Amino acid sequence: MIKRMADRLHLGNYKSAPDVMLTQSTPIDNPSVIHSPLSEKRGSISTQRTSSSDATRTTSFSSGDISTPLILAQRRVTRPKGSYCLADFVVHRTLGTGSFGRVHLAQSKHNLRFYAIKVLSKERVVKMKQVEHTNNERHMLSAVQHPFIINLWGTFQDTGNLYMVMDFIHGGELFTLLRRSKRFPDPVAKFYAAEVALALHYLHGLDIIYRDLKPENILLNHDGHIKVADFGFAKECANTAWTLCGTPDYLAPEIVNQQRYNKSVDWYALGVLIFEMLAGVPPFHQPDGNHGALYEKVLMGPSYIRWPAEFNVLATDLIMKLMESDPSKRYGNLKNASRDVFYHNWFKEVNWDMLQNRQITAPYIPHITGEGDASAFDVYPEDNAVSTYGLSSPDPYGYEFPSFEYTYKGV
C-alpha cells in the first residue's frame, strides 16, 4: 500500500538557546548562506480524488470557555474587492514559479502600490485537474482577513489565464531564512510557530482546513512577522475530508493511509514545522527523496523520530503531542481544541495578545531598500512570459472559473 501511495504522490526536502519572554524575541544574527541538507524547495502534491465534508459543524469554544479574546473563533469577514485588469499594472520580475504559472511583482498605475500577481494558465489548471483547488483558493482568500494571512485584493481572467492580485510581502519565504540560518534557536522557532498557530486557529474557527503548511508557504513581511500564503489546497471543511494533497514531509498518517481526516492534520503539520525549524530538516526527511520510505516512517509515528540531543524538552513534548498518530489523541483535536496548543508549557512565555497585535519585535527584520525591493526572492528566467498575457485566444475553459471576472483590456 505504501508503494502505491508513493507512486501516486511522487513529484516529477544545535543547540537550543535559552527560553526568553516573547515580548522581545531573540534575533537571528546575520544569517549566512549555508549548504543545508535540505536546500531544494518542495512541491505540493494532489491526487485526482475528490474531497468531501459533511454538514456537521465541529465543536468550538464559546466566549465563556477562555478569557483571552484572541483564542476565540473569529467571524468570517467580507473585505471589499477591487475590479482589476492587466492594464491597471506594470508587471515586473517573477517572484516564483509553479506547475500552473508564476507570481509576478507588479505596480499599480493608480495608487503606485506594489502587489504580487499570481498568474495561472487555465489550460494547465484544467489538464492537471486542479479546477476545484483553484476556485477554492479564491473563495478561501476572499473569506479571511487576519494579521498573519496574506490579503487577496481581487481576481480576474482573460482568455488564457487567471489572475489573483495579492499583497507583495517583501521579506521572502521563511524557507529561505531557515536554509540560510541552517536551524533556528528555540525562541526564534517559538516565535514563528506561535504566529502560525494563531493563523491556523483563525482558519479553523471559520471551518477552513489549510492542508499545505510548510516553510515555503510562510512569507516574512517587512516587519518580520509572518504571512501564510498559497491557499491552493485550503478547503471549507465542517467535519471531514479525504483529498490526498499536501507536501510529503508534512502529511499526517491518516492522509497517508487514505482515510478521512479533519482539521487536526494542520496541527500535525505544525509539529513537523516546529521540528524542522529546530533541527533544519523535517522529522522523517529522506535525503534520497524516497517517498515510500518516508511514508513508512510517518506511519510508524513520532516515537521513531531520531531526536537531536540538544532539543528543548518542552518543544519535544509539544511536537510529540501534535504529531500523535491517532487523531483522536492529537493536540488541537481534543475536547479543549486549540486551547491545548496555546496553553502548552513551551508557549508559556508568549503574550498572545501582544503577538496577535504585532507588538512583539520579530527576531529577523528583512533588509528592505524600497517598496518594490524583491531582493529576498530567488531570480527566475522570465522566458518572455509577460508578453503572452492578455492575448486574444480561444477560451474553452473560462466557464470553469465563474468567480474570476472577465476583463478585455491588454497589458
DARAFEN-V130725 format. One record per residue. N is the residue number from 1. SS is DSSP state (H for helix, E for strand, - for the rest). Layout:
BEGIN
n=N ss=SS
n=N ss=SS
END
This chain:
BEGIN
n=1 ss=-
n=2 ss=H
n=3 ss=H
n=4 ss=H
n=5 ss=H
n=6 ss=H
n=7 ss=H
n=8 ss=H
n=9 ss=H
n=10 ss=-
n=11 ss=-
n=12 ss=-
n=13 ss=-
n=14 ss=-
n=15 ss=-
n=16 ss=-
n=17 ss=-
n=18 ss=-
n=19 ss=-
n=20 ss=-
n=21 ss=-
n=22 ss=-
n=23 ss=-
n=24 ss=E
n=25 ss=-
n=26 ss=-
n=27 ss=-
n=28 ss=-
n=29 ss=-
n=30 ss=-
n=31 ss=-
n=32 ss=-
n=33 ss=-
n=34 ss=-
n=35 ss=-
n=36 ss=-
n=37 ss=-
n=38 ss=-
n=39 ss=-
n=40 ss=-
n=41 ss=-
n=42 ss=-
n=43 ss=-
n=44 ss=-
n=45 ss=E
n=46 ss=E
n=47 ss=-
n=48 ss=-
n=49 ss=-
n=50 ss=-
n=51 ss=-
n=52 ss=-
n=53 ss=-
n=54 ss=-
n=55 ss=-
n=56 ss=-
n=57 ss=-
n=58 ss=-
n=59 ss=-
n=60 ss=-
n=61 ss=-
n=62 ss=-
n=63 ss=-
n=64 ss=-
n=65 ss=-
n=66 ss=-
n=67 ss=-
n=68 ss=-
n=69 ss=H
n=70 ss=H
n=71 ss=H
n=72 ss=-
n=73 ss=-
n=74 ss=-
n=75 ss=-
n=76 ss=-
n=77 ss=-
n=78 ss=-
n=79 ss=-
n=80 ss=-
n=81 ss=-
n=82 ss=-
n=83 ss=-
n=84 ss=-
n=85 ss=-
n=86 ss=H
n=87 ss=H
n=88 ss=H
n=89 ss=E
n=90 ss=E
n=91 ss=E
n=92 ss=E
n=93 ss=E
n=94 ss=E
n=95 ss=E
n=96 ss=E
n=97 ss=E
n=98 ss=-
n=99 ss=-
n=100 ss=-
n=101 ss=E
n=102 ss=E
n=103 ss=E
n=104 ss=E
n=105 ss=E
n=106 ss=E
n=107 ss=E
n=108 ss=E
n=109 ss=-
n=110 ss=-
n=111 ss=-
n=112 ss=-
n=113 ss=-
n=114 ss=E
n=115 ss=E
n=116 ss=E
n=117 ss=E
n=118 ss=E
n=119 ss=E
n=120 ss=E
n=121 ss=E
n=122 ss=H
n=123 ss=H
n=124 ss=H
n=125 ss=H
n=126 ss=H
n=127 ss=H
n=128 ss=-
n=129 ss=-
n=130 ss=-
n=131 ss=H
n=132 ss=H
n=133 ss=H
n=134 ss=H
n=135 ss=H
n=136 ss=H
n=137 ss=H
n=138 ss=H
n=139 ss=H
n=140 ss=H
n=141 ss=H
n=142 ss=H
n=143 ss=-
n=144 ss=-
n=145 ss=-
n=146 ss=-
n=147 ss=-
n=148 ss=-
n=149 ss=E
n=150 ss=-
n=151 ss=-
n=152 ss=E
n=153 ss=E
n=154 ss=E
n=155 ss=E
n=156 ss=E
n=157 ss=E
n=158 ss=-
n=159 ss=-
n=160 ss=-
n=161 ss=E
n=162 ss=E
n=163 ss=E
n=164 ss=E
n=165 ss=E
n=166 ss=E
n=167 ss=E
n=168 ss=-
n=169 ss=-
n=170 ss=-
n=171 ss=-
n=172 ss=-
n=173 ss=E
n=174 ss=H
n=175 ss=H
n=176 ss=H
n=177 ss=H
n=178 ss=H
n=179 ss=H
n=180 ss=H
n=181 ss=H
n=182 ss=-
n=183 ss=-
n=184 ss=-
n=185 ss=-
n=186 ss=H
n=187 ss=H
n=188 ss=H
n=189 ss=H
n=190 ss=H
n=191 ss=H
n=192 ss=H
n=193 ss=H
n=194 ss=H
n=195 ss=H
n=196 ss=H
n=197 ss=H
n=198 ss=H
n=199 ss=H
n=200 ss=H
n=201 ss=H
n=202 ss=H
n=203 ss=H
n=204 ss=H
n=205 ss=H
n=206 ss=-
n=207 ss=-
n=208 ss=E
n=209 ss=E
n=210 ss=-
n=211 ss=-
n=212 ss=-
n=213 ss=-
n=214 ss=-
n=215 ss=H
n=216 ss=H
n=217 ss=H
n=218 ss=E
n=219 ss=E
n=220 ss=E
n=221 ss=-
n=222 ss=-
n=223 ss=-
n=224 ss=-
n=225 ss=-
n=226 ss=E
n=227 ss=E
n=228 ss=E
n=229 ss=-
n=230 ss=-
n=231 ss=-
n=232 ss=-
n=233 ss=-
n=234 ss=-
n=235 ss=E
n=236 ss=E
n=237 ss=-
n=238 ss=-
n=239 ss=-
n=240 ss=-
n=241 ss=E
n=242 ss=-
n=243 ss=-
n=244 ss=-
n=245 ss=E
n=246 ss=E
n=247 ss=-
n=248 ss=H
n=249 ss=H
n=250 ss=H
n=251 ss=-
n=252 ss=-
n=253 ss=H
n=254 ss=H
n=255 ss=H
n=256 ss=H
n=257 ss=-
n=258 ss=-
n=259 ss=-
n=260 ss=-
n=261 ss=E
n=262 ss=-
n=263 ss=-
n=264 ss=H
n=265 ss=H
n=266 ss=H
n=267 ss=H
n=268 ss=H
n=269 ss=H
n=270 ss=H
n=271 ss=H
n=272 ss=H
n=273 ss=H
n=274 ss=H
n=275 ss=H
n=276 ss=H
n=277 ss=H
n=278 ss=H
n=279 ss=H
n=280 ss=-
n=281 ss=-
n=282 ss=-
n=283 ss=-
n=284 ss=-
n=285 ss=-
n=286 ss=-
n=287 ss=-
n=288 ss=-
n=289 ss=-
n=290 ss=-
n=291 ss=H
n=292 ss=H
n=293 ss=H
n=294 ss=H
n=295 ss=H
n=296 ss=H
n=297 ss=H
n=298 ss=H
n=299 ss=H
n=300 ss=H
n=301 ss=-
n=302 ss=H
n=303 ss=H
n=304 ss=H
n=305 ss=-
n=306 ss=-
n=307 ss=-
n=308 ss=-
n=309 ss=-
n=310 ss=-
n=311 ss=-
n=312 ss=-
n=313 ss=H
n=314 ss=H
n=315 ss=H
n=316 ss=H
n=317 ss=H
n=318 ss=H
n=319 ss=H
n=320 ss=H
n=321 ss=H
n=322 ss=H
n=323 ss=-
n=324 ss=-
n=325 ss=-
n=326 ss=-
n=327 ss=H
n=328 ss=H
n=329 ss=H
n=330 ss=-
n=331 ss=-
n=332 ss=-
n=333 ss=-
n=334 ss=-
n=335 ss=-
n=336 ss=-
n=337 ss=-
n=338 ss=-
n=339 ss=H
n=340 ss=H
n=341 ss=H
n=342 ss=H
n=343 ss=-
n=344 ss=-
n=345 ss=H
n=346 ss=H
n=347 ss=H
n=348 ss=-
n=349 ss=-
n=350 ss=-
n=351 ss=-
n=352 ss=H
n=353 ss=H
n=354 ss=H
n=355 ss=H
n=356 ss=H
n=357 ss=-
n=358 ss=-
n=359 ss=-
n=360 ss=-
n=361 ss=E
n=362 ss=-
n=363 ss=-
n=364 ss=-
n=365 ss=-
n=366 ss=-
n=367 ss=-
n=368 ss=-
n=369 ss=-
n=370 ss=-
n=371 ss=-
n=372 ss=-
n=373 ss=-
n=374 ss=-
n=375 ss=-
n=376 ss=-
n=377 ss=-
n=378 ss=-
n=379 ss=-
n=380 ss=-
n=381 ss=-
n=382 ss=-
n=383 ss=-
n=384 ss=-
n=385 ss=H
n=386 ss=H
n=387 ss=H
n=388 ss=H
n=389 ss=-
n=390 ss=-
n=391 ss=-
n=392 ss=-
n=393 ss=-
n=394 ss=-
n=395 ss=-
n=396 ss=-
n=397 ss=-
n=398 ss=H
n=399 ss=H
n=400 ss=H
n=401 ss=-
n=402 ss=-
n=403 ss=-
n=404 ss=-
n=405 ss=E
n=406 ss=E
n=407 ss=-
n=408 ss=-
n=409 ss=-
n=410 ss=-
n=411 ss=-
END
